[in-house]
Amino acid sequence: MRLPNVLGFSTPRMLLAGWVSTGVAYVVYVVLVNLGMHYQTASMVNFMVYWIINFSLHRLWTFKSSGRIRRQVVAHFVLHFANQLLIMLGLFFLVEWLGMLSAYALLIMQGVTTIIIVRCTPAIFKRK
């Protein structure tokens, strides 16, 4: 079965780029927390690792964009930074109020916020 293209780009490529960037960043997060770094600090490192990989994969591979890179960097960063703030608020609630392990809380929050990212990312890299 072939997955459809959505809005003129490869849906499987978008999903794979998201999974790769999230997976690598999650491993970095877990390692840092296990080395003793506070979960909120590790979450910010996780964000930067994720963002660099995600932007690069989407620009060069998923969308093969040749648009204005400065606009794309700013838009992608703002979208993902707002998303990161939402993740950190959720982490605080899940870890501090509900007593959940931070590694599980991060998985939950990344899952919840993925919907926002999947809906907004194509507009950043659309061809002009």
C-alpha positions in Angstrom: 0.0 0.0 0.0 1.3 3.4 -1.0 0.9 6.3 1.4 -0.5 9.5 -0.3 1.2 12.8 -0.8 -0.3 15.6 1.2 -0.2 19.1 -0.1 2.4 18.1 -2.7 5.0 16.6 -0.5 5.9 13.0 0.6 3.9 12.1 3.7 6.2 9.1 4.4 9.3 11.4 4.2 7.7 13.9 6.6 6.9 11.2 9.1 10.3 9.6 8.8 12.1 12.9 9.2 10.0 13.6 12.3 10.6 10.1 13.8 14.4 10.4 13.2 14.8 13.8 14.7 12.5 13.0 17.6 14.2 9.6 18.2 17.8 10.9 18.2 16.8 13.9 20.4 14.9 11.5 22.8 18.0 9.3 23.2 20.1 12.4 24.0 17.4 13.5 26.6 17.4 10.1 28.3 21.2 9.9 28.4 21.5 13.4 29.9 18.8 12.8 32.6 20.5 9.5 33.5 23.8 11.4 33.8 22.2 13.7 36.4 21.0 16.7 34.4 17.7 18.2 35.5 14.9 17.1 33.2 14.0 20.7 32.2 17.6 21.5 31.2 17.8 18.2 29.3 14.6 19.1 27.6 16.2 22.3 26.2 19.2 20.3 24.9 16.7 17.8 23.5 15.0 20.7 21.7 18.1 22.0 20.1 19.2 18.6 18.9 15.7 17.9 17.6 15.4 21.3 15.9 18.7 21.1 14.0 18.0 17.6 12.7 14.4 18.3 11.9 15.0 21.6 10.0 17.8 20.0 8.0 15.8 16.9 7.0 12.7 18.9 6.1 14.4 21.5 4.1 16.8 19.2 2.2 14.9 15.9 2.0 11.2 16.0 2.8 10.3 19.2 0.9 13.4 19.7 -1.1 12.9 23.4 -0.6 14.8 26.1 -2.3 12.8 28.9 -0.6 14.3 31.8 1.4 16.2 30.0 4.1 16.1 33.0 6.6 12.3 33.0 6.6 12.2 29.3 6.9 14.7 29.2 9.8 12.7 31.9 11.7 9.3 30.3 11.0 10.5 26.8 11.9 12.2 28.0 15.0 9.2 30.0 16.3 6.8 27.1 15.6 9.1 24.6 17.4 10.1 26.9 20.2 6.4 27.5 21.0 5.9 23.8 20.8 8.9 23.3 23.2 7.3 25.7 25.7 4.1 23.6 25.6 6.2 20.4 26.1 8.0 22.0 29.1 4.7 23.1 30.7 3.3 19.6 30.2 6.5 18.0 31.6 6.3 20.2 34.7 2.6 19.2 35.2 3.2 15.5 34.6 6.5 15.2 36.6 5.9 17.6 39.5 2.1 17.2 40.0 1.5 13.7 38.9 4.8 12.2 39.8 5.5 10.6 36.4 9.0 9.7 35.3 10.3 12.4 33.1 11.2 10.1 30.2 7.6 8.9 30.0 6.2 12.4 30.4 8.4 13.6 27.5 7.0 10.8 25.3 3.5 11.8 26.1 4.1 15.5 25.5 5.9 14.9 22.2 3.0 12.7 21.1 0.4 15.4 22.0 2.3 18.2 20.3 3.1 16.2 17.1 -0.4 17.1 15.8 0.5 20.8 15.8 3.8 20.3 14.1 2.4 18.0 11.4 -0.3 20.5 10.5 2.0 23.6 10.5 5.3 22.5 9.0 4.3 22.1 5.4 3.4 25.8 5.2 7.0 26.8 6.2 8.6 24.8 3.4 6.1 25.3 0.6 7.5 26.1 -2.8 7.0 29.6 -4.0 
